[in-house]
Amino acid sequence: MAKKPTAKSEFVLFDVLYEDGSRRSNRRVPGELLGGLDGDEPARKVIEQQDREIAEKSGQPPLRIKSLQRSGGKK
């Protein structure tokens, strides 16, 4: 029996470099937020929000993002 089609949410993965020198890889950002005139800039806002939620749960201050790069991209 064939499966019913489901809506797929496509994500773009980012590597994040923080000002303290730490790095996090493969942070997920919904693909529909990216592109257009702003390019990848909306990804920064999404990742900053994720960081605030993580920091709130851990009781530590969120780290400041130094740079973002798509995972697997050229350096």
DOGU-432938 format. One record per atom (N, C-alpha, C): residue number from 1; residue in one letter; x negated, y negated, z. Coordinates in pm, whole numbers. Atoms other than C-alpha are relative to their C-alpha. Layout:
<kolzas>
<kolza num="NUM" residu="a" xx="X" yy="Y" zz="Z"/>
...
</kolzas>
This chain:
<kolzas>
<kolza num="1" residu="m" xx="-84" yy="117" zz="0"/>
<kolza num="1" residu="m" xx="0" yy="0" zz="0"/>
<kolza num="1" residu="m" xx="-89" yy="-124" zz="0"/>
<kolza num="2" residu="a" xx="79" yy="123" zz="11"/>
<kolza num="2" residu="a" xx="-133" yy="-344" zz="-89"/>
<kolza num="2" residu="a" xx="20" yy="-88" zz="123"/>
<kolza num="3" residu="k" xx="-8" yy="91" zz="-114"/>
<kolza num="3" residu="k" xx="-209" yy="-593" zz="183"/>
<kolza num="3" residu="k" xx="63" yy="-132" zz="-45"/>
<kolza num="4" residu="k" xx="-56" yy="131" zz="29"/>
<kolza num="4" residu="k" xx="-22" yy="-920" zz="200"/>
<kolza num="4" residu="k" xx="-113" yy="-102" zz="-4"/>
<kolza num="5" residu="p" xx="105" yy="104" zz="3"/>
<kolza num="5" residu="p" xx="-233" yy="-1219" zz="101"/>
<kolza num="5" residu="p" xx="10" yy="-88" zz="124"/>
<kolza num="6" residu="t" xx="3" yy="87" zz="-117"/>
<kolza num="6" residu="t" xx="-341" yy="-1427" zz="397"/>
<kolza num="6" residu="t" xx="-81" yy="-125" zz="-33"/>
<kolza num="7" residu="a" xx="74" yy="125" zz="21"/>
<kolza num="7" residu="a" xx="-466" yy="-1781" zz="413"/>
<kolza num="7" residu="a" xx="-138" yy="14" zz="63"/>
<kolza num="8" residu="k" xx="137" yy="-8" zz="-51"/>
<kolza num="8" residu="k" xx="-843" yy="-1783" zz="447"/>
<kolza num="8" residu="k" xx="-49" yy="-141" zz="28"/>
<kolza num="9" residu="s" xx="61" yy="128" zz="-34"/>
<kolza num="9" residu="s" xx="-1011" yy="-2066" zz="625"/>
<kolza num="9" residu="s" xx="-149" yy="13" zz="-25"/>
<kolza num="10" residu="e" xx="140" yy="-8" zz="37"/>
<kolza num="10" residu="e" xx="-1350" yy="-2123" zz="469"/>
<kolza num="10" residu="e" xx="-81" yy="-94" zz="89"/>
<kolza num="11" residu="f" xx="86" yy="78" zz="-87"/>
<kolza num="11" residu="f" xx="-1629" yy="-2245" zz="694"/>
<kolza num="11" residu="f" xx="-135" yy="-24" zz="-66"/>
<kolza num="12" residu="v" xx="136" yy="31" zz="42"/>
<kolza num="12" residu="v" xx="-1962" yy="-2410" zz="622"/>
<kolza num="12" residu="v" xx="-86" yy="6" zz="125"/>
<kolza num="13" residu="l" xx="89" yy="-15" zz="-115"/>
<kolza num="13" residu="l" xx="-2253" yy="-2326" zz="851"/>
<kolza num="13" residu="l" xx="-108" yy="-107" zz="-1"/>
<kolza num="14" residu="f" xx="101" yy="105" zz="-14"/>
<kolza num="14" residu="f" xx="-2491" yy="-2592" zz="982"/>
<kolza num="14" residu="f" xx="-102" yy="39" zz="104"/>
<kolza num="15" residu="d" xx="106" yy="-6" zz="-101"/>
<kolza num="15" residu="d" xx="-2824" yy="-2588" zz="1162"/>
<kolza num="15" residu="d" xx="-8" yy="-139" zz="62"/>
<kolza num="16" residu="v" xx="-1" yy="127" zz="-72"/>
<kolza num="16" residu="v" xx="-2836" yy="-2858" zz="1428"/>
<kolza num="16" residu="v" xx="-131" yy="-15" zz="75"/>
<kolza num="17" residu="l" xx="121" yy="32" zz="-75"/>
<kolza num="17" residu="l" xx="-3155" yy="-3019" zz="1559"/>
<kolza num="17" residu="l" xx="37" yy="-112" zz="97"/>
<kolza num="18" residu="y" xx="-33" yy="97" zz="-104"/>
<kolza num="18" residu="y" xx="-3114" yy="-3205" zz="1888"/>
<kolza num="18" residu="y" xx="-121" yy="-86" zz="33"/>
<kolza num="19" residu="e" xx="107" yy="93" zz="-31"/>
<kolza num="19" residu="e" xx="-3318" yy="-3500" zz="2015"/>
<kolza num="19" residu="e" xx="-102" yy="57" zz="98"/>
<kolza num="20" residu="d" xx="95" yy="-60" zz="-94"/>
<kolza num="20" residu="d" xx="-3476" yy="-3284" zz="2288"/>
<kolza num="20" residu="d" xx="-87" yy="107" zz="-66"/>
<kolza num="21" residu="g" xx="79" yy="-97" zz="75"/>
<kolza num="21" residu="g" xx="-3624" yy="-3059" zz="2016"/>
<kolza num="21" residu="g" xx="64" yy="137" zz="-12"/>
<kolza num="22" residu="s" xx="-67" yy="-130" zz="11"/>
<kolza num="22" residu="s" xx="-3384" yy="-2768" zz="2063"/>
<kolza num="22" residu="s" xx="77" yy="8" zz="-131"/>
<kolza num="23" residu="r" xx="-66" yy="-23" zz="128"/>
<kolza num="23" residu="r" xx="-3209" yy="-2615" zz="1764"/>
<kolza num="23" residu="r" xx="109" yy="106" zz="18"/>
<kolza num="24" residu="r" xx="-109" yy="-98" zz="2"/>
<kolza num="24" residu="r" xx="-2880" yy="-2431" zz="1716"/>
<kolza num="24" residu="r" xx="31" yy="29" zz="-146"/>
<kolza num="25" residu="s" xx="-25" yy="-41" zz="138"/>
<kolza num="25" residu="s" xx="-2811" yy="-2235" zz="1401"/>
<kolza num="25" residu="s" xx="142" yy="50" zz="-19"/>
<kolza num="26" residu="n" xx="-128" yy="-56" zz="43"/>
<kolza num="26" residu="n" xx="-2495" yy="-2140" zz="1216"/>
<kolza num="26" residu="n" xx="120" yy="-53" zz="78"/>
<kolza num="27" residu="r" xx="-117" yy="63" zz="-61"/>
<kolza num="27" residu="r" xx="-2253" yy="-2387" zz="1372"/>
<kolza num="27" residu="r" xx="107" yy="-13" zz="-107"/>
<kolza num="28" residu="r" xx="-107" yy="-6" zz="99"/>
<kolza num="28" residu="r" xx="-1918" yy="-2348" zz="1195"/>
<kolza num="28" residu="r" xx="80" yy="-129" zz="-5"/>
<kolza num="29" residu="v" xx="-81" yy="119" zz="25"/>
<kolza num="29" residu="v" xx="-1733" yy="-2643" zz="1042"/>
<kolza num="29" residu="v" xx="97" yy="35" zz="-113"/>
<kolza num="30" residu="p" xx="-96" yy="-29" zz="108"/>
<kolza num="30" residu="p" xx="-1411" yy="-2609" zz="838"/>
<kolza num="30" residu="p" xx="-38" yy="-70" zz="-129"/>
<kolza num="31" residu="g" xx="42" yy="52" zz="129"/>
<kolza num="31" residu="g" xx="-1494" yy="-2655" zz="470"/>
<kolza num="31" residu="g" xx="89" yy="-109" zz="-55"/>
<kolza num="32" residu="e" xx="-91" yy="101" zz="56"/>
<kolza num="32" residu="e" xx="-1186" yy="-2866" zz="396"/>
<kolza num="32" residu="e" xx="-31" yy="-141" zz="52"/>
<kolza num="33" residu="l" xx="36" yy="132" zz="-54"/>
<kolza num="33" residu="l" xx="-1332" yy="-3149" zz="609"/>
<kolza num="33" residu="l" xx="-118" yy="-63" zz="-73"/>
<kolza num="34" residu="l" xx="123" yy="46" zz="63"/>
<kolza num="34" residu="l" xx="-1645" yy="-3180" zz="396"/>
<kolza num="34" residu="l" xx="20" yy="-40" zz="-144"/>
<kolza num="35" residu="g" xx="-7" yy="44" zz="139"/>
<kolza num="35" residu="g" xx="-1714" yy="-3335" zz="59"/>
<kolza num="35" residu="g" xx="57" yy="-140" zz="-10"/>
<kolza num="36" residu="g" xx="-55" yy="134" zz="20"/>
<kolza num="36" residu="g" xx="-1566" yy="-3646" zz="-88"/>
<kolza num="36" residu="g" xx="-106" yy="-107" zz="20"/>
<kolza num="37" residu="l" xx="92" yy="113" zz="-15"/>
<kolza num="37" residu="l" xx="-1723" yy="-3984" zz="-22"/>
<kolza num="37" residu="l" xx="-89" yy="12" zz="123"/>
<kolza num="38" residu="d" xx="76" yy="-11" zz="-125"/>
<kolza num="38" residu="d" xx="-1838" yy="-3893" zz="330"/>
<kolza num="38" residu="d" xx="-99" yy="115" zz="-1"/>
<kolza num="39" residu="g" xx="92" yy="-114" zz="8"/>
<kolza num="39" residu="g" xx="-2023" yy="-3577" zz="223"/>
<kolza num="39" residu="g" xx="9" yy="89" zz="123"/>
<kolza num="40" residu="d" xx="4" yy="-88" zz="-117"/>
<kolza num="40" residu="d" xx="-2131" yy="-3377" zz="530"/>
<kolza num="40" residu="d" xx="14" yy="-76" zz="131"/>
<kolza num="41" residu="e" xx="-8" yy="80" zz="-122"/>
<kolza num="41" residu="e" xx="-2089" yy="-3665" zz="779"/>
<kolza num="41" residu="e" xx="113" yy="45" zz="94"/>
<kolza num="42" residu="p" xx="-103" yy="-48" zz="-92"/>
<kolza num="42" residu="p" xx="-1756" yy="-3529" zz="915"/>
<kolza num="42" residu="p" xx="-45" yy="120" zz="84"/>
<kolza num="43" residu="a" xx="50" yy="-115" zz="-76"/>
<kolza num="43" residu="a" xx="-1950" yy="-3219" zz="1025"/>
<kolza num="43" residu="a" xx="-61" yy="-45" zz="132"/>
<kolza num="44" residu="r" xx="61" yy="53" zz="-123"/>
<kolza num="44" residu="r" xx="-2137" yy="-3433" zz="1281"/>
<kolza num="44" residu="r" xx="107" yy="-21" zz="107"/>
<kolza num="45" residu="k" xx="-108" yy="25" zz="-97"/>
<kolza num="45" residu="k" xx="-1809" yy="-3535" zz="1445"/>
<kolza num="45" residu="k" xx="56" yy="130" zz="55"/>
<kolza num="46" residu="v" xx="-54" yy="-129" zz="-43"/>
<kolza num="46" residu="v" xx="-1683" yy="-3176" zz="1456"/>
<kolza num="46" residu="v" xx="-98" yy="68" zz="96"/>
<kolza num="47" residu="i" xx="101" yy="-65" zz="-84"/>
<kolza num="47" residu="i" xx="-2009" yy="-3045" zz="1603"/>
<kolza num="47" residu="i" xx="-16" yy="-75" zz="132"/>
<kolza num="48" residu="e" xx="6" yy="77" zz="-124"/>
<kolza num="48" residu="e" xx="-2024" yy="-3330" zz="1856"/>
<kolza num="48" residu="e" xx="118" yy="35" zz="90"/>
<kolza num="49" residu="q" xx="-117" yy="-40" zz="-79"/>
<kolza num="49" residu="q" xx="-1671" yy="-3237" zz="1969"/>
<kolza num="49" residu="q" xx="-21" yy="140" zz="58"/>
<kolza num="50" residu="q" xx="30" yy="-135" zz="-51"/>
<kolza num="50" residu="q" xx="-1774" yy="-2870" zz="1999"/>
<kolza num="50" residu="q" xx="-100" yy="-8" zz="115"/>
<kolza num="51" residu="d" xx="101" yy="16" zz="-104"/>
<kolza num="51" residu="d" xx="-2078" yy="-2978" zz="2203"/>
<kolza num="51" residu="d" xx="60" yy="-57" zz="129"/>
<kolza num="52" residu="r" xx="-66" yy="57" zz="-120"/>
<kolza num="52" residu="r" xx="-1860" yy="-3188" zz="2438"/>
<kolza num="52" residu="r" xx="80" yy="107" zz="74"/>
<kolza num="53" residu="e" xx="-78" yy="-107" zz="-63"/>
<kolza num="53" residu="e" xx="-1632" yy="-2889" zz="2499"/>
<kolza num="53" residu="e" xx="-91" yy="101" zz="70"/>
<kolza num="54" residu="i" xx="95" yy="-94" zz="-60"/>
<kolza num="54" residu="i" xx="-1930" yy="-2660" zz="2564"/>
<kolza num="54" residu="i" xx="-62" yy="-61" zz="125"/>
<kolza num="55" residu="a" xx="62" yy="68" zz="-113"/>
<kolza num="55" residu="a" xx="-2091" yy="-2917" zz="2795"/>
<kolza num="55" residu="a" xx="97" yy="-9" zz="118"/>
<kolza num="56" residu="e" xx="-101" yy="9" zz="-105"/>
<kolza num="56" residu="e" xx="-1767" yy="-2961" zz="2988"/>
<kolza num="56" residu="e" xx="13" yy="133" zz="74"/>
<kolza num="57" residu="k" xx="-13" yy="-132" zz="-60"/>
<kolza num="57" residu="k" xx="-1741" yy="-2587" zz="3048"/>
<kolza num="57" residu="k" xx="-125" yy="39" zz="78"/>
<kolza num="58" residu="s" xx="125" yy="-40" zz="-65"/>
<kolza num="58" residu="s" xx="-2108" yy="-2552" zz="3145"/>
<kolza num="58" residu="s" xx="-39" yy="-96" zz="113"/>
<kolza num="59" residu="g" xx="33" yy="96" zz="-103"/>
<kolza num="59" residu="g" xx="-2117" yy="-2863" zz="3365"/>
<kolza num="59" residu="g" xx="-129" yy="-78" zz="-28"/>
<kolza num="60" residu="q" xx="122" yy="73" zz="38"/>
<kolza num="60" residu="q" xx="-2417" yy="-3006" zz="3175"/>
<kolza num="60" residu="q" xx="37" yy="-107" zz="-102"/>
<kolza num="61" residu="p" xx="-31" yy="104" zz="99"/>
<kolza num="61" residu="p" xx="-2429" yy="-3325" zz="2967"/>
<kolza num="61" residu="p" xx="-25" yy="51" zz="-142"/>
<kolza num="62" residu="p" xx="22" yy="-43" zz="140"/>
<kolza num="62" residu="p" xx="-2397" yy="-3280" zz="2589"/>
<kolza num="62" residu="p" xx="-131" yy="-57" zz="-53"/>
<kolza num="63" residu="l" xx="125" yy="44" zz="62"/>
<kolza num="63" residu="l" xx="-2716" yy="-3307" zz="2384"/>
<kolza num="63" residu="l" xx="32" yy="-92" zz="-118"/>
<kolza num="64" residu="r" xx="-16" yy="91" zz="114"/>
<kolza num="64" residu="r" xx="-2757" yy="-3583" zz="2126"/>
<kolza num="64" residu="r" xx="-57" yy="65" zz="-125"/>
<kolza num="65" residu="i" xx="41" yy="-61" zz="126"/>
<kolza num="65" residu="i" xx="-2780" yy="-3464" zz="1766"/>
<kolza num="65" residu="i" xx="-99" yy="-92" zz="-71"/>
<kolza num="66" residu="k" xx="100" yy="74" zz="77"/>
<kolza num="66" residu="k" xx="-3092" yy="-3572" zz="1578"/>
<kolza num="66" residu="k" xx="26" yy="14" zz="-149"/>
<kolza num="67" residu="s" xx="-28" yy="-21" zz="142"/>
<kolza num="67" residu="s" xx="-3011" yy="-3413" zz="1241"/>
<kolza num="67" residu="s" xx="82" yy="126" zz="-21"/>
<kolza num="68" residu="l" xx="-81" yy="-115" zz="44"/>
<kolza num="68" residu="l" xx="-2779" yy="-3170" zz="1064"/>
<kolza num="68" residu="l" xx="-49" yy="43" zz="-138"/>
<kolza num="69" residu="q" xx="35" yy="-53" zz="131"/>
<kolza num="69" residu="q" xx="-2859" yy="-2944" zz="772"/>
<kolza num="69" residu="q" xx="83" yy="125" zz="-23"/>
<kolza num="70" residu="r" xx="-76" yy="-123" zz="30"/>
<kolza num="70" residu="r" xx="-2651" yy="-2680" zz="599"/>
<kolza num="70" residu="r" xx="-91" yy="119" zz="16"/>
<kolza num="71" residu="s" xx="79" yy="-122" zz="-20"/>
<kolza num="71" residu="s" xx="-2770" yy="-2335" zz="698"/>
<kolza num="71" residu="s" xx="-38" yy="59" zz="-134"/>
<kolza num="72" residu="g" xx="47" yy="-59" zz="122"/>
<kolza num="72" residu="g" xx="-2979" yy="-2172" zz="431"/>
<kolza num="72" residu="g" xx="-41" yy="-103" zz="-105"/>
<kolza num="73" residu="g" xx="37" yy="105" zz="94"/>
<kolza num="73" residu="g" xx="-3046" yy="-2508" zz="266"/>
<kolza num="73" residu="g" xx="-150" yy="-22" zz="-4"/>
<kolza num="74" residu="k" xx="142" yy="30" zz="14"/>
<kolza num="74" residu="k" xx="-3382" yy="-2634" zz="147"/>
<kolza num="74" residu="k" xx="-40" yy="-104" zz="104"/>
<kolza num="75" residu="k" xx="50" yy="96" zz="-99"/>
<kolza num="75" residu="k" xx="-3595" yy="-2822" zz="399"/>
<kolza num="75" residu="k" xx="-74" yy="-112" zz="-65"/>
</kolzas>
